[in-house]
Amino acid sequence: MKKTLIVLFVVLTLVLTACGGAAQQKPTEAAGAGEPVKISMMMWGSPEELEIWKTLAADFTAKNPNIQVEVGVSDWDSFQEKLKVLHAGGNPPDIFAVDAPLLPDWVGRDAILNLQPYIDATPDFLKDFYPQTLTAYKFPDGMYGLPRDFQTIMMYYNKDMFDAAGVAYPTKDWTMDDFRAIAKKLTKDVNGDGTVEQWGFGADLWDMELFWSTAVWAFGGEIINPEHTKTLIGDANSRKAFEFIDSVVKDGSMPTPDQAAQYGYDLFQSGNVAMWPIGHWALNDYRSVSFKFDVAPMPKGPAGQATSVNSAGFVVSKKSKNPDAAWEFLKFALSTDGQSRLAALGLAIPALKPVAESPAYLEQKTVAIDHKAFLDALAYAHPKPSFKGYEEWATVIGDGLTPVWNGQEELNATLDQILPAADEVLAKN
């Protein structure tokens, strides 16, 4: 999830920088036809992404000689800090990447350009986007960003561990009870020293995206009300989901946060867990693993199947001096050609349906897994909630529940303690 947020924030940063300073002004007709301009684009990501974006920027300038694009990519934490400093100094990038749940805070700061006038002047511009990817960027008065990609969460599983234990692979119809039973079977003390080194399941439980939101929806619960004024994870069905997760922890079938920290960020990549929920962005890191793996849908709960869908997007800074040029680059980056090049990286799923359903994504040469399963998951995916104060709210929940997952506190009493604090954050925003 952190990597996903990193990639998402970088891309949105790019967009914000380019489009920033034109608020509601009417776009001009030929952004690349006047005096030469330079726009800046900031995002989080990998060196491989930087090279792709540099190539895209060069191709764009070849077609628009009067517009040069300066691309900057850094890791998630560095990106966040740089962005805050640049905005505080009144010199933000023209375009920048944003993780969808954080977008309302940027809009609330009056820092992002409303792109609706540009979209209205570009007939059918949105027609090929997956509708689910657009929701987070829609506000009552228009679109304040555009999705570059999206991520549905799937269950990755280590086929070698399943084979060694004689356990059948997960199917599209498996249930939470099946999942719990499998996790128990695949937890073992590998070297016989009395300490577990292989767990049946592992997950980052701090943020909702990778597992606990899926469990809440699968058990018939909700996370927050539509008005974003009340936290609902303490309601009856949501509590059942958390009680289920707590039971898997108490089974010993997944490492506690303290145990997981001993093995690094990604316990699937290190070969310490048999099942691991994560998005498509992880595939580049998994190219070099020594075991066979694939993906399966998240297990069904009493209320059916669910998963989380989130996106990274582009925004344009309201302080941009060249918003028309930023829009032109944004259109280019979100074209079929631009999206196809990004798909080749294997990190994310293109937001454009014709690209996601083409060989550029489905037959990519990253890893031989079921890439289509990530698209199929849209049929039962729930958007990750996006609202003002999300980061502070998520910290209250994540930090508050960590002692439970470490076996130091009792679940229901902890939920009762953190819910008022979470609602206080919502009330402030």
N, C-alpha and C positions, 0 to 999 in steps of 0.2 A: 504494500500500500504506500509506504513512504516513497518508494521509487516511482510509483505511479504518480503520486502527488508531485514529485520532482519534475517528471516529464511534463505533466499537465501545467504546472506553474510556469515553466519556461516558455511553453508555447503561448499561453495567454499573455505573458509579458511582452512577447513579440508583437502581438496585435495591439496592445494598449499603447505601446510606444508609437506605432505608426499612425494611429488614427486620432490621437488625443485632442488636439486643440480646437475642434470645430463644432463642439456642442451640437446645436440643431441646425447649423448652417446648411444651405443647399449645396450638394456636391457639384464641383465644376465638371465640365464635360471631358477635358483632356488633361489629366493630371501629369502626364509625362511629356507634354508638348511645350512647356514654358522654360523658365530658368532651371538649370540643374539643381537638384535638391538631394540631400542625404537623409535617410531615415535610419533609425536604430531599432534593433529587435533584440529582446532579451528573453532567455528561457533557461530552464534547467534541463539537463540531459547528459548524454554520454559523448565522448569524442566522435563516435560514429555518427551520431545525430548532427553534430556540428558540421561535419564534412558534407552531409546531405543538404543541410540548410545553406551552406556556402555555395554549393552547386546550384541550388534553386535560386539563390540571390543573384548569382552570375547570369543564369539563364534569363531571369527577369530583366536585369539591366541590359542584356543584349537586345531584348525586345522593347525596352523602355530606356533608351540611352540617357535620358535626363534624370533618372532616379537611381541612386546608389543605395544599397542596403547593407548596413553594418550589423553583422550577426554576433551575438555574444551568448555563450552557453557555459553554465557552471553547475555544480551539484546543488541539490535542493536547499540545503541550509545557507550556502553562500549566496545563492540566488535571492532568497528571502531577504537576507541582510542588505545586499546591494540595492534591491528594489526599494526597501524602506528608506535607505539613505538618499537615493536619488529623488524619491518623492518628497522627502522632507526638505531637500535642497531646492525643490522647484524645477528639477531637470530630469524628469522621468524619461525612460525610453519611449519612442513613438508607439511601438508594439511590444506587448509582453504576454507571457503565458500565465494562465490562471487555472487553478483547480476549481471546478465548478462550485463546490460547497463554500468557497471563500469569496465568490463573486459578489454576493449581496453586500459584503462589507466594503468592497471597493466602490460599488455603486452608491452606497450610503455616504461615502466620503466625497462624493461628487468628483471622482477622479477619472471616470471612464466615459468615453464618448458614446452617445446613443447612435448606433449604426443604422437605425431604421430608415433615415432619408436615403442612405446609400442603397440599402436593400430594395426600397421602393423604386429606385431608379434603375434597378437591374432586374428586369422581368424574369420570373421563374428561378431566381437564384437559389432559393431554398428547396426546390422541388425534389432534389435527389438526396437530401439529408435524411437519415433515419429520424422520424419524428421524436423518438425517445431522447435523442441527443440534443434537441433544441430547447427542451423544457426549461432547463436551468438558466438559460440566457434570456428568456422572455420576461419582461417586466411590463407593468400596465401601459407604459408609454413607448415601448419598443424593445428592440433587441440590443443588449449591451455587450454582446460578444458573439462568437461563433465557435462551435466545436471543431477541433481538429481531428479528434478521434474519440473512441469510447472504450470502456473496459467492463466486460462482464466477468464475474468471479466464478471460476470453475474449481473442481477438486482435482488437483494433480495427484497421481499415485505412482509409486515405485513398483513397476511390474516384477522386478527381480525379487523384491521382498515378498510380494504376494505369491509368486511361484515357489519360493523356498519354503513358505509356510503351507502351501497347498490350499490357499484361499482364492476363491473365484474373484475376478475383477468386479468393481462396481458396475451396475447397469443403470440405464436411464430411469428405472423404476425403484431403485433401492430406497430404503427409508432411514429415518434417524435411528431406529432400533437396529437395523442392519449395520449402519455405520458404527454404532457404539460397540456392537459385538465384534466387528472386524477389527476395530481399534484395539480391543483387548487381546485378540489373537496375535496381532502383529507387534505387541509390546514385549520386549525380551531383554534379558541380560546376555549380550552377545558373547562376552569373553568369560563368563562364569565367575566374575569377581564380586558378585552380590550387588552390583549397581546396574541399573537400566541404562543402556546406551542407545537402544532403538525403541522409539515410541510409535504406536500405531497412528497417531495423529499429532499435528502441531499447528498452531495458528497464532498470529498476533491478535490478541484480544483487547489491546488498548483502544484502537479505533474500531468503529462498527463495520467498516467496509468489507473486511475479509471473511468474517464468520458470524459475529453475533447478530448483525442485522438480518442475515439470512435466516438464522434460527428463530428470531422474533417473528418474522413474517410467516415462516413455515409452521409456527405454532399458533398462528392467527392473531398475533399481537401487532401493535404499531409502536413507532418510535417517538413521534411528535405529532401534535394535532395540526390540521391544515393551516391554522392561523399562526403557527409557530409561537404559541403562548404557553403551552403546557407539555411537559415531558411525560410520555406514556409508558415508559419501560417498567413502571411499577404496577401496571394493570395486570389483571389475572393471567391472561394468556402470555403476555410478555414475561412475566415472572416464571411461567412454566418453561419458557425457552432458556432463561438464565439458569434455572434449576437443572435443566438437562445438561447444559455446558458444565455446570458445577459437578454433576455426577461423572462426567467423562474425566474431569480433573481428579476427582476423588478415586476413580478407578485406577489411577496411575497410568492411564493410557495416553496422556499428553504431558509434556514437560511444563512445569510451572514457569512463569517469567524468569525467576531467578535461575532455574536450571537451564532454560533456553539460552540465557545470556552467556553461558560457558561455551556455546558452540557457534557463536556468531549470529549474524542477522538472519540468514536463510538456512533453516535446518533441513529443508528438502535437498538443497544443493549440497550440503555437507554429508548427506546420507544418513541422517539421524532420525528421520520420520518417514513413515510409509505413505501418509496422506497429508496434503498441505493445500489449503485454499488460497488461490492467488490469481492475478489477472494475466493477460497475454504478454504484458510487458516483461515478465520474468524469463521468457524463452531464450533471449540472447545469453543470459547468464547460465542457462541450462544446456547450452550446446555442448559443453565439454564434460558433462557428468559421465561417470563410468557405468551407469546403469540405464536400463530401458524404462521409459515412463510414458504415460498418456494422461488424458484428462477425462473426467466424467462430470455429469451434472451434479449439483449439490443435492444431498439426500432430501427426500420428501418428509414433511412433518404432518401432523394431524390436519392442518389446513391446506396441505398440498405442497407443491414445489415452489421454491423462491430462490432468488439470488440478488445480488446488488449490481447496479449499473451506474457508472460514473464516467465523467469525461473531462478531458483537458481542452481548454479553448484558447482562442486569441481575443485579446481586447486591445483597443486603441486608447492611448492616453488623451484625456481632455486638454492637456497642455501641449499636445503635439502642434508644431508649427506647420506641419505638412500632412494634414489628415487625408487629403485626397490621394496623395502618393501612398500613404499607408493603406488605404482601402484598395488601391490598385494591386499592391503586393499581396494583400490578404486574399483578394479574388484569385490571384495566380497560385498562391500556396494551397488554396482549397479547390483548385481545379482537378480534373481527372488525372492530369499528368503529375501535378504536385502530390496528390494523395497516393498515387501509384508508387512514387518514389519512396514516400514515407512507409508504405506498406512493406516494401522490400527490406526495411530494417528489421521487421518482425517484432517490433515492440508493442504496437497498439493496433486496434481495429479501425480502419478508415471510417470516418463519419459519413462519407458518401456511399450510398447503397450500391451503385453500379461498380464502384471500385472494390468494396468489401465482398461482393458476390462475383468477382472476376478472378482469373488466375493470379493476378498481382498479389492478392491476399490468400486465396484458398490454396494456391500451389507454390507458396513462397518456400524458399530453400533454407529456412531456419532450422526447424526440427520436424521430423515426420510424425506429427500428431493430428488429431481431429480438429483442425482449425475451424471447421464449420460449426462445431458444437458451441463456440463462443457466440456465433450469430443466432443459432437456435435458442440460446438462453434468453434472448430478448423477449421471447413469448411469455416468460414467467418472471422477468426481472422487475425489480422495484428501483426507482431512482434513489440514489443516495440523497438524503435530505440536504437542502441548501437553504441557509437562512442567515440573517445577521447575527453575529456573535457565535458562529459555529465553532471557531477554534477554541474559544474560552469554554463553551459548553462541552465540547468533546474532551477537553482537559479535565473538567470536573468529573465526567463519567469515567474516563480512562484511568485517571489517577485514583479515583475513588474505589474502583473495582479491583485494581491490581492486588491489594492485600488479600482479597477473596481468592483470586487465582493462585496466590502464593500460599494459601492454606492458613493465613494468619487471622482472618476475620470471617464472620458468618454472613452468608449471602443476603438474606432478606433484611436483616438489621442494617446492613450496609446500604442496600437500596433505599431503605427508609431515610437514611441519613443524607444521601447525596441528591435525592430528588428535589428537595427544597432549594438546594444550592444551584442545581441545574435550572430550575424555573426562575430563580433570581436573575440568572444571566439572560434568560429570554425576556424578562420584564425590563431589563436595562436597555434592550435593543429593540 
